Amino acid sequence: MTTNIREIVFYRTQMLPPKPPPAATTGVIGWMRRNLFSTWWNTLLTFIGLYIIWFIASWLIEFAILDAVWEGKDRTVCLGKDGQEVGACWAFVRARFNQFMDGFYPADQEWRYKLLYALGIALLVPLLIPKAPLKGLNAFLLFVVFPVVAYMLLYGAPSLGLPIVETYKWGGLLLTLVIASVGIVVSLPLGILFALGRRSQLPVIRFLSIVFIEFWRGVPLITVLFMSSVMLPLFLPEDVTLDKVIRPLVGVALFSAAYMAEVVRGGLQAIPKGQYEAAQALGLSYWKMMALVILPQVLKMVIPGIVNTFIGLFKDTSLVSIIGLFDLLGIVQSSLADPKWATPVTAPTAYLFLAMTYWIFCFGMSRYSIFMEHYLHTGHKR
């Protein structure tokens, strides 16, 4: 007896669609399991961190928002009634806000620095957008034309109908931005030049660059400010005087340039020797090799260090208050001496306002740095 066995063969013509990964390994839940609750130790640290965040955030929200005083004309509104504690005295900040922004700049001339802010933003934003057109023209207007216009608007130009506003009237956020902007714009090119000078094959150039860098890095910024404000005029001829604002501008710019030089020098040392040899094999001169081959790679690699120096410079501008300049920190501290607003919560409110203002600027620079790092990263999808 024979049995016929019928063989059936199945051929798949297309692949099955892939199944989604388990829900516990993707999305928010997956991220939390990988980063917050992967081990018992991470879980413990997560709960401790959440408790600290809750403790600080709850106090901050209660002090700065829920129990805050928003309107008032004097200290009585921030003292509370029948011994009741109040939160932040934002009425004080509102009353002094214009002074915090521009110091003692004449009220009828405020349009000048406001126009300057608008022009600066209009020129800076397109320059910070990588794909914006006309970069060369934009950079020329911002770094060459804008400083001249800024000087005429802030200080004055009688021939153009702009009355003189002496620099001792400058203050607040206006003075902070002036010092930080000049320091940032001047320190980067100077830092690049001194970094190249320290690696130069010419002994004199290398020696002078080393002396400059080590001198400015070897003294604290407070000493530099005191020297520029008090000692520098003693070494100048009797008929030569430097403005009280110009002195710290020079000191801050040179001080920051020394640190910038070391940041750039670290990037120069990280470039493989083959890049130099390839550029030389193409017949490029030294400056063309640096401008077209080496420096573009260096500046891309040291973006975090450059922005870190910029952030430190922006915060260090607060030190000019010790030489009698009323920057943002100085103007806020001087306003605390007003008995009209003397309350237990006035000073904490003022310093909270200062912290938020500095944080906004520094956080903005940090986020833009991260954006540029991703944008310039090799192989990044644009």
DODOGU-916909 format. One record per residue (C-alpha): residue number from 1; residue in one letter; z, x, y. Coordinates in Angstrom, 1 decimal. Each point is the difference from the previous one (the first is absolute). Layout:
BEGIN
<atom NUM, "A", <Z, X, Y>>
...
//
This chain:
BEGIN
<atom 1, "M", <0.0, 0.0, 0.0>>
<atom 2, "T", <-1.0, 1.5, 3.3>>
<atom 3, "T", <1.4, -0.9, 3.4>>
<atom 4, "N", <-2.1, 0.2, 3.1>>
<atom 5, "I", <2.0, 1.4, 2.9>>
<atom 6, "R", <-1.4, -0.8, 3.3>>
<atom 7, "E", <0.7, 2.7, 2.6>>
<atom 8, "I", <0.3, -1.2, 3.6>>
<atom 9, "V", <-0.3, 2.7, 2.7>>
<atom 10, "F", <1.0, -0.7, 3.6>>
<atom 11, "Y", <-1.4, 2.1, 2.8>>
<atom 12, "R", <1.7, -0.2, 3.5>>
<atom 13, "T", <-2.6, 0.0, 2.8>>
<atom 14, "Q", <2.4, 0.5, 2.9>>
<atom 15, "M", <3.5, 1.4, 0.6>>
<atom 16, "L", <2.9, -2.2, 0.4>>
<atom 17, "P", <1.4, -0.2, 3.5>>
<atom 18, "P", <3.1, 2.3, 0.4>>
<atom 19, "K", <3.3, -1.8, -0.2>>
<atom 20, "P", <2.2, 0.3, 3.1>>
<atom 21, "P", <3.0, 2.4, -0.3>>
<atom 22, "P", <3.4, -1.5, -0.6>>
<atom 23, "A", <1.4, -1.7, 3.1>>
<atom 24, "A", <3.2, 2.2, -0.2>>
<atom 25, "T", <-2.1, 3.1, 0.6>>
<atom 26, "T", <-2.0, -1.1, 3.0>>
<atom 27, "G", <0.5, -1.3, 3.5>>
<atom 28, "V", <3.4, -0.1, 1.7>>
<atom 29, "I", <1.9, -0.3, -3.2>>
<atom 30, "G", <-1.7, 3.0, -1.6>>
<atom 31, "W", <0.5, 2.1, 3.1>>
<atom 32, "M", <3.7, -0.9, 0.1>>
<atom 33, "R", <0.4, 0.8, -3.7>>
<atom 34, "R", <-1.7, 3.4, 0.4>>
<atom 35, "N", <1.7, 1.1, 3.3>>
<atom 36, "L", <3.3, -1.9, 0.3>>
<atom 37, "F", <1.2, -0.9, -3.4>>
<atom 38, "S", <-1.6, 2.6, -2.4>>
<atom 39, "T", <3.4, 1.4, -1.0>>
<atom 40, "W", <3.7, -1.0, 0.3>>
<atom 41, "W", <0.4, 2.8, 2.6>>
<atom 42, "N", <-2.9, -1.3, 2.1>>
<atom 43, "T", <1.3, -3.6, -0.3>>
<atom 44, "L", <3.4, 1.1, 1.3>>
<atom 45, "L", <-1.5, 1.8, 2.9>>
<atom 46, "T", <-2.2, -3.0, 0.8>>
<atom 47, "F", <3.0, -2.3, 0.2>>
<atom 48, "I", <1.9, 2.5, 2.1>>
<atom 49, "G", <-3.0, 0.4, 2.4>>
<atom 50, "L", <-0.4, -3.8, 0.2>>
<atom 51, "Y", <3.6, -0.4, 0.9>>
<atom 52, "I", <-0.2, 2.7, 2.8>>
<atom 53, "I", <-3.2, -1.6, 1.3>>
<atom 54, "W", <1.7, -3.5, 0.0>>
<atom 55, "F", <3.1, 1.3, 1.7>>
<atom 56, "I", <-1.9, 1.8, 2.8>>
<atom 57, "A", <-2.7, -2.8, 0.4>>
<atom 58, "S", <2.6, -2.8, 0.1>>
<atom 59, "W", <2.0, 1.8, 2.7>>
<atom 60, "L", <-3.1, 0.9, 2.0>>
<atom 61, "I", <-1.4, -3.5, -0.1>>
<atom 62, "E", <3.3, -1.5, 1.0>>
<atom 63, "F", <0.6, 2.5, 2.8>>
<atom 64, "A", <-3.6, 0.2, 1.4>>
<atom 65, "I", <-1.2, -3.6, -0.5>>
<atom 66, "L", <2.5, -2.6, -1.0>>
<atom 67, "D", <3.0, 0.9, 2.3>>
<atom 68, "A", <-2.1, 1.7, 2.7>>
<atom 69, "V", <0.0, -1.0, 3.6>>
<atom 70, "W", <-3.5, -0.4, 1.4>>
<atom 71, "E", <0.4, -1.1, 3.6>>
<atom 72, "G", <2.4, 0.7, 2.8>>
<atom 73, "K", <0.4, 1.7, 3.3>>
<atom 74, "D", <3.1, 2.2, -0.5>>
<atom 75, "R", <2.6, 1.1, -2.5>>
<atom 76, "T", <1.8, -3.3, -0.3>>
<atom 77, "V", <-2.6, -1.4, -2.3>>
<atom 78, "C", <0.6, 2.8, -2.5>>
<atom 79, "L", <3.8, -0.1, 0.0>>
<atom 80, "G", <0.3, -3.1, -2.1>>
<atom 81, "K", <2.3, -3.0, 0.7>>
<atom 82, "D", <3.6, -0.2, -1.1>>
<atom 83, "G", <-0.1, 3.4, -1.7>>
<atom 84, "Q", <-3.1, -1.0, -2.2>>
<atom 85, "E", <-2.1, 3.0, -0.9>>
<atom 86, "V", <-3.6, 0.0, 0.9>>
<atom 87, "G", <-3.0, 2.0, -1.3>>
<atom 88, "A", <-2.6, 2.0, 1.8>>
<atom 89, "C", <-0.2, -0.3, 3.7>>
<atom 90, "W", <-3.7, -0.4, 0.4>>
<atom 91, "A", <0.5, -1.5, 3.4>>
<atom 92, "F", <0.8, 3.5, 1.2>>
<atom 93, "V", <-3.2, 1.4, -1.5>>
<atom 94, "R", <-2.0, -2.8, 1.6>>
<atom 95, "A", <1.6, 0.7, 3.4>>
<atom 96, "R", <-0.8, 3.7, -0.2>>
<atom 97, "F", <-3.2, -0.2, -1.9>>
<atom 98, "N", <-2.3, 1.0, 2.8>>
<atom 99, "Q", <2.2, 3.0, 0.8>>
<atom 100, "F", <-0.1, 1.0, -3.7>>
<atom 101, "M", <-3.8, 0.0, 0.1>>
<atom 102, "D", <-0.7, 1.9, 3.2>>
<atom 103, "G", <3.3, 1.4, 1.4>>
<atom 104, "F", <-0.1, -0.2, 3.8>>
<atom 105, "Y", <-3.7, -0.5, 0.5>>
<atom 106, "P", <-0.6, -2.2, 3.0>>
<atom 107, "A", <-0.3, -3.7, -0.9>>
<atom 108, "D", <-3.1, -0.5, 2.1>>
<atom 109, "Q", <-1.8, 2.8, -1.8>>
<atom 110, "E", <0.8, -1.0, -3.6>>
<atom 111, "W", <-3.6, -1.1, -0.4>>
<atom 112, "R", <-1.0, 3.7, 0.0>>
<atom 113, "Y", <1.8, 1.1, -3.2>>
<atom 114, "K", <-0.8, -3.4, -1.6>>
<atom 115, "L", <-3.7, 0.7, 0.7>>
<atom 116, "L", <0.6, 3.5, -1.4>>
<atom 117, "Y", <1.4, -1.5, -3.3>>
<atom 118, "A", <-3.0, -2.3, -0.3>>
<atom 119, "L", <-2.5, 2.9, 0.5>>
<atom 120, "G", <1.9, 2.2, -2.4>>
<atom 121, "I", <0.0, -2.6, -2.7>>
<atom 122, "A", <-3.7, -0.9, 0.6>>
<atom 123, "L", <-0.9, 3.7, -0.6>>
<atom 124, "L", <2.4, 0.8, -2.7>>
<atom 125, "V", <-0.6, -2.9, -2.4>>
<atom 126, "P", <-3.7, 0.7, -0.5>>
<atom 127, "L", <0.7, 3.7, -0.5>>
<atom 128, "L", <2.5, -0.9, -2.8>>
<atom 129, "I", <-2.5, -2.2, -1.8>>
<atom 130, "P", <-2.0, 2.3, -2.3>>
<atom 131, "K", <-3.2, -2.0, 0.1>>
<atom 132, "A", <-0.1, -0.8, 3.7>>
<atom 133, "P", <-3.1, 1.3, 1.7>>
<atom 134, "L", <-0.4, 2.5, 2.8>>
<atom 135, "K", <2.9, 2.2, -1.0>>
<atom 136, "G", <-1.1, 2.9, 2.2>>
<atom 137, "L", <-0.2, -2.0, 3.1>>
<atom 138, "N", <3.3, -1.7, -0.8>>
<atom 139, "A", <1.8, 3.3, -0.5>>
<atom 140, "F", <-1.5, 1.4, 3.2>>
<atom 141, "L", <1.2, -3.1, 2.0>>
<atom 142, "L", <3.5, 0.1, -1.6>>
<atom 143, "F", <0.7, 3.8, 0.1>>
<atom 144, "V", <-1.9, 1.0, 3.2>>
<atom 145, "V", <-0.5, -3.0, 2.3>>
<atom 146, "F", <3.2, -2.0, -0.9>>
<atom 147, "P", <2.5, 2.7, 1.0>>
<atom 148, "V", <-1.6, 0.3, 3.5>>
<atom 149, "V", <0.1, -3.8, 0.4>>
<atom 150, "A", <3.6, -0.1, -1.4>>
<atom 151, "Y", <1.1, 2.5, 2.6>>
<atom 152, "M", <-1.5, -1.8, 2.9>>
<atom 153, "L", <1.4, -3.4, -1.2>>
<atom 154, "L", <3.5, 1.2, -0.7>>
<atom 155, "Y", <0.5, 2.6, 2.8>>
<atom 156, "G", <-2.4, -1.5, 2.5>>
<atom 157, "A", <-3.1, 0.8, 2.0>>
<atom 158, "P", <0.2, -0.8, 3.7>>
<atom 159, "S", <-3.7, 0.5, 0.5>>
<atom 160, "L", <-0.6, -2.9, -2.5>>
<atom 161, "G", <2.7, -2.2, 1.5>>
<atom 162, "L", <2.7, 0.9, -2.6>>
<atom 163, "P", <3.3, 0.9, 1.6>>
<atom 164, "I", <1.9, 3.0, -1.4>>
<atom 165, "V", <2.7, -0.8, -2.5>>
<atom 166, "E", <2.2, 3.1, -0.4>>
<atom 167, "T", <0.8, 1.0, -3.6>>
<atom 168, "Y", <3.7, -0.5, 0.5>>
<atom 169, "K", <-0.7, -3.7, 0.0>>
<atom 170, "W", <-1.7, 0.1, -3.4>>
<atom 171, "G", <2.2, -0.9, -2.9>>
<atom 172, "G", <0.6, -2.2, -3.0>>
<atom 173, "L", <-2.6, -0.5, -2.6>>
<atom 174, "L", <-2.7, 1.1, 2.5>>
<atom 175, "L", <1.5, 3.5, 0.3>>
<atom 176, "T", <0.6, 0.2, -3.8>>
<atom 177, "L", <-3.7, -0.8, -0.7>>
<atom 178, "V", <-1.2, 2.5, 2.6>>
<atom 179, "I", <2.0, 2.9, -1.5>>
<atom 180, "A", <-0.8, -1.0, -3.6>>
<atom 181, "S", <-3.7, -0.5, 0.7>>
<atom 182, "V", <-0.4, 3.3, 1.9>>
<atom 183, "G", <2.0, 1.9, -2.7>>
<atom 184, "I", <-2.1, -1.5, -2.8>>
<atom 185, "V", <-3.4, 0.6, 1.6>>
<atom 186, "V", <0.8, 3.6, 1.1>>
<atom 187, "S", <1.9, 1.1, -3.1>>
<atom 188, "L", <-2.7, -0.7, -2.6>>
<atom 189, "P", <-2.8, 2.2, 1.4>>
<atom 190, "L", <2.5, 2.7, 1.0>>
<atom 191, "G", <1.6, -0.1, -3.4>>
<atom 192, "I", <-3.4, 0.4, -1.6>>
<atom 193, "L", <-0.8, 3.0, 2.2>>
<atom 194, "F", <3.3, 1.7, -0.7>>
<atom 195, "A", <-0.4, -0.7, -3.8>>
<atom 196, "L", <-3.4, 1.7, 0.1>>
<atom 197, "G", <1.4, 2.8, 2.1>>
<atom 198, "R", <2.8, 0.7, -2.5>>
<atom 199, "R", <-2.6, 0.4, -2.7>>
<atom 200, "S", <-2.3, 2.0, 2.2>>
<atom 201, "Q", <-1.2, 3.5, -1.1>>
<atom 202, "L", <0.5, 1.2, 3.6>>
<atom 203, "P", <3.5, 1.6, 0.1>>
<atom 204, "V", <0.6, -0.8, 3.7>>
<atom 205, "I", <-1.0, -3.7, -0.4>>
<atom 206, "R", <2.1, -0.3, -3.2>>
<atom 207, "F", <3.0, 1.7, 1.6>>
<atom 208, "L", <-0.1, -2.2, 3.1>>
<atom 209, "S", <-0.3, -3.1, -2.1>>
<atom 210, "I", <2.9, 1.0, -2.2>>
<atom 211, "V", <2.2, 0.7, 3.0>>
<atom 212, "F", <-0.8, -3.4, 1.6>>
<atom 213, "I", <0.6, -1.9, -3.1>>
<atom 214, "E", <3.2, 1.7, -1.0>>
<atom 215, "F", <1.4, -0.1, 3.5>>
<atom 216, "W", <-0.4, -3.7, 0.5>>
<atom 217, "R", <1.1, -0.8, -3.5>>
<atom 218, "G", <3.1, 2.1, 0.5>>
<atom 219, "V", <1.5, -1.9, 2.9>>
<atom 220, "P", <1.2, -3.6, 0.1>>
<atom 221, "L", <-1.9, -2.5, 2.1>>
<atom 222, "I", <3.0, -0.6, 2.2>>
<atom 223, "T", <-0.1, 3.7, 1.0>>
<atom 224, "V", <-3.7, -0.3, 0.7>>
<atom 225, "L", <0.6, -3.0, 2.2>>
<atom 226, "F", <2.8, 1.7, 1.9>>
<atom 227, "M", <-2.1, 3.1, 0.5>>
<atom 228, "S", <-3.0, -1.9, 1.2>>
<atom 229, "S", <2.1, -2.1, 2.4>>
<atom 230, "V", <2.5, 2.5, 1.3>>
<atom 231, "M", <-1.1, 3.6, -0.7>>
<atom 232, "L", <-3.8, -0.3, 0.3>>
<atom 233, "P", <0.0, -0.7, 3.8>>
<atom 234, "L", <2.0, 3.2, 0.5>>
<atom 235, "F", <-2.9, 2.1, -1.4>>
<atom 236, "L", <-2.6, -1.6, 2.3>>
<atom 237, "P", <-0.9, 1.1, 3.5>>
<atom 238, "E", <1.9, -1.7, 2.8>>
<atom 239, "D", <-3.1, -2.0, 1.1>>
<atom 240, "V", <-0.8, -1.2, -3.5>>
<atom 241, "T", <1.9, -3.1, -1.3>>
<atom 242, "L", <-0.5, -1.9, -3.2>>
<atom 243, "D", <0.6, -3.7, -0.2>>
<atom 244, "K", <3.1, -1.1, -1.8>>
<atom 245, "V", <-2.1, -1.9, -2.6>>
<atom 246, "I", <-2.5, 2.8, -0.5>>
<atom 247, "R", <2.6, 2.5, -1.1>>
<atom 248, "P", <1.2, -1.9, -3.1>>
<atom 249, "L", <-3.6, -0.9, -0.8>>
<atom 250, "V", <-0.9, 3.7, -0.3>>
<atom 251, "G", <3.1, 0.8, -2.0>>
<atom 252, "V", <-0.5, -2.9, -2.4>>
<atom 253, "A", <-3.7, 0.7, -0.5>>
<atom 254, "L", <0.6, 3.7, -0.8>>
<atom 255, "F", <3.0, -0.7, -2.2>>
<atom 256, "S", <-2.0, -2.5, -2.1>>
<atom 257, "A", <-3.0, 2.2, -0.1>>
<atom 258, "A", <2.0, 2.7, -1.8>>
<atom 259, "Y", <1.0, -2.5, -2.8>>
<atom 260, "M", <-3.6, -1.4, -0.1>>
<atom 261, "A", <-1.3, 3.6, -0.5>>
<atom 262, "E", <2.1, 0.4, -3.2>>
<atom 263, "V", <-1.2, -3.4, -1.3>>
<atom 264, "V", <-3.6, 1.0, 0.5>>
<atom 265, "R", <0.6, 3.5, -1.4>>
<atom 266, "G", <1.3, -1.6, -3.2>>
<atom 267, "G", <-3.3, -1.9, -0.4>>
<atom 268, "L", <-2.0, 3.2, 0.7>>
<atom 269, "Q", <1.8, 1.8, -2.8>>
<atom 270, "A", <-0.7, -2.9, -2.4>>
<atom 271, "I", <-3.8, 0.3, 0.4>>
<atom 272, "P", <-1.6, 1.9, -2.9>>
<atom 273, "K", <-1.5, 3.4, 0.9>>
<atom 274, "G", <-3.3, -1.3, -1.3>>
<atom 275, "Q", <-0.4, -2.3, 2.9>>
<atom 276, "Y", <0.2, 2.9, 2.4>>
<atom 277, "E", <-2.5, 2.0, -2.1>>
<atom 278, "A", <-2.4, -2.9, -0.3>>
<atom 279, "A", <0.0, -0.6, 3.8>>
<atom 280, "Q", <-0.6, 3.7, 0.6>>
<atom 281, "A", <-2.8, 0.1, -2.6>>
<atom 282, "L", <-1.7, -2.7, 2.1>>
<atom 283, "G", <0.0, 2.3, 3.0>>
<atom 284, "L", <2.5, -2.0, 2.0>>
<atom 285, "S", <1.9, 1.7, 2.8>>
<atom 286, "Y", <3.8, 0.0, 0.0>>
<atom 287, "W", <0.3, -2.9, 2.4>>
<atom 288, "K", <-2.7, -2.1, -1.7>>
<atom 289, "M", <1.6, 0.7, -3.4>>
<atom 290, "M", <3.3, -1.2, 1.3>>
<atom 291, "A", <-1.4, -3.1, 1.8>>
<atom 292, "L", <-2.4, -1.1, -2.6>>
<atom 293, "V", <1.5, 1.0, -3.4>>
<atom 294, "I", <3.7, 1.1, 0.1>>
<atom 295, "L", <1.8, -2.0, 2.7>>
<atom 296, "P", <-1.4, -3.5, -1.2>>
<atom 297, "Q", <1.5, 0.7, -3.4>>
<atom 298, "V", <3.3, 1.4, 1.5>>
<atom 299, "L", <0.6, -2.8, 2.4>>
<atom 300, "K", <-0.6, -2.6, -2.8>>
<atom 301, "M", <2.6, 1.7, -2.2>>
<atom 302, "V", <2.7, 0.4, 2.6>>
<atom 303, "I", <-0.2, -3.5, 1.5>>
<atom 304, "P", <3.6, -0.8, -1.2>>
<atom 305, "G", <1.3, 3.2, 1.6>>
<atom 306, "I", <-1.9, -0.6, 3.2>>
<atom 307, "V", <1.3, -3.6, 0.4>>
<atom 308, "N", <3.5, 1.1, -1.0>>
<atom 309, "T", <-0.1, 2.5, 2.9>>
<atom 310, "F", <-1.3, -2.8, 2.3>>
<atom 311, "I", <2.8, -2.3, -1.0>>
<atom 312, "G", <2.6, 2.7, 0.5>>
<atom 313, "L", <-1.5, 0.7, 3.4>>
<atom 314, "F", <0.1, -3.6, 1.0>>
<atom 315, "K", <3.7, -0.3, -0.9>>
<atom 316, "D", <0.8, 3.4, 1.6>>
<atom 317, "T", <-1.1, -1.3, 3.4>>
<atom 318, "S", <3.4, -1.7, 0.3>>
<atom 319, "L", <1.5, 3.5, 0.6>>
<atom 320, "V", <-1.5, 0.1, 3.5>>
<atom 321, "S", <2.8, -2.3, 1.1>>
<atom 322, "I", <2.4, 3.1, -0.1>>
<atom 323, "I", <-2.0, 1.6, 2.9>>
<atom 324, "G", <0.2, -3.1, 2.2>>
<atom 325, "L", <-3.2, -1.8, -1.0>>
<atom 326, "F", <0.4, -3.7, -0.6>>
<atom 327, "D", <-2.2, -0.5, -3.0>>
<atom 328, "L", <0.6, -3.1, -2.2>>
<atom 329, "L", <3.3, 1.4, -1.4>>
<atom 330, "G", <1.2, 1.2, 3.4>>
<atom 331, "I", <-0.8, -3.2, 1.8>>
<atom 332, "V", <1.8, -2.1, -2.6>>
<atom 333, "Q", <3.0, 2.2, 0.1>>
<atom 334, "S", <0.2, -0.1, 3.8>>
<atom 335, "S", <-0.2, -3.7, -0.1>>
<atom 336, "L", <3.0, -0.2, -2.2>>
<atom 337, "A", <2.1, 1.2, 2.9>>
<atom 338, "D", <-0.6, -3.2, 2.0>>
<atom 339, "P", <3.3, -1.9, 0.1>>
<atom 340, "K", <-2.0, -3.2, 0.4>>
<atom 341, "W", <-0.9, 0.2, -3.7>>
<atom 342, "A", <3.1, 1.7, -1.4>>
<atom 343, "T", <0.8, -1.7, -3.3>>
<atom 344, "P", <0.9, 1.2, -3.5>>
<atom 345, "V", <-3.5, -1.0, -1.3>>
<atom 346, "T", <-2.1, 1.4, 2.8>>
<atom 347, "A", <-0.2, 3.6, -1.3>>
<atom 348, "P", <-0.8, -1.0, -3.7>>
<atom 349, "T", <-2.7, -2.4, 1.3>>
<atom 350, "A", <-1.5, 2.7, 2.2>>
<atom 351, "Y", <-0.1, 2.6, -2.8>>
<atom 352, "L", <-1.4, -2.6, -2.4>>
<atom 353, "F", <-2.8, -0.6, 2.4>>
<atom 354, "L", <-0.6, 3.7, 0.2>>
<atom 355, "A", <0.0, 0.4, -3.7>>
<atom 356, "M", <-2.6, -2.9, -0.4>>
<atom 357, "T", <-2.2, 1.5, 2.7>>
<atom 358, "Y", <-0.1, 3.5, -1.5>>
<atom 359, "W", <-0.4, -1.4, -3.5>>
<atom 360, "I", <-3.1, -2.1, 1.0>>
<atom 361, "F", <-1.8, 3.0, 1.4>>
<atom 362, "C", <1.0, 2.4, -2.8>>
<atom 363, "F", <-0.7, -2.6, -2.8>>
<atom 364, "G", <-3.4, -0.6, 1.6>>
<atom 365, "M", <-0.9, 3.7, -0.1>>
<atom 366, "S", <1.2, 0.2, -3.6>>
<atom 367, "R", <-2.1, -2.9, -1.2>>
<atom 368, "Y", <-3.1, 1.2, 1.7>>
<atom 369, "S", <0.6, 3.4, -1.6>>
<atom 370, "I", <0.1, -1.6, -3.4>>
<atom 371, "F", <-3.2, -2.0, 0.8>>
<atom 372, "M", <-1.8, 3.2, 0.9>>
<atom 373, "E", <1.2, 1.8, -3.1>>
<atom 374, "H", <-1.5, -2.7, -2.2>>
<atom 375, "Y", <-3.2, -0.3, 2.1>>
<atom 376, "L", <-0.7, 3.8, -0.1>>
<atom 377, "H", <1.1, 0.5, -3.6>>
<atom 378, "T", <-2.9, 1.4, -2.1>>
<atom 379, "G", <-1.5, -2.7, -2.2>>
<atom 380, "H", <1.7, -2.8, 1.9>>
<atom 381, "K", <-2.1, -3.2, 0.1>>
<atom 382, "R", <-0.8, -0.8, 3.7>>
//
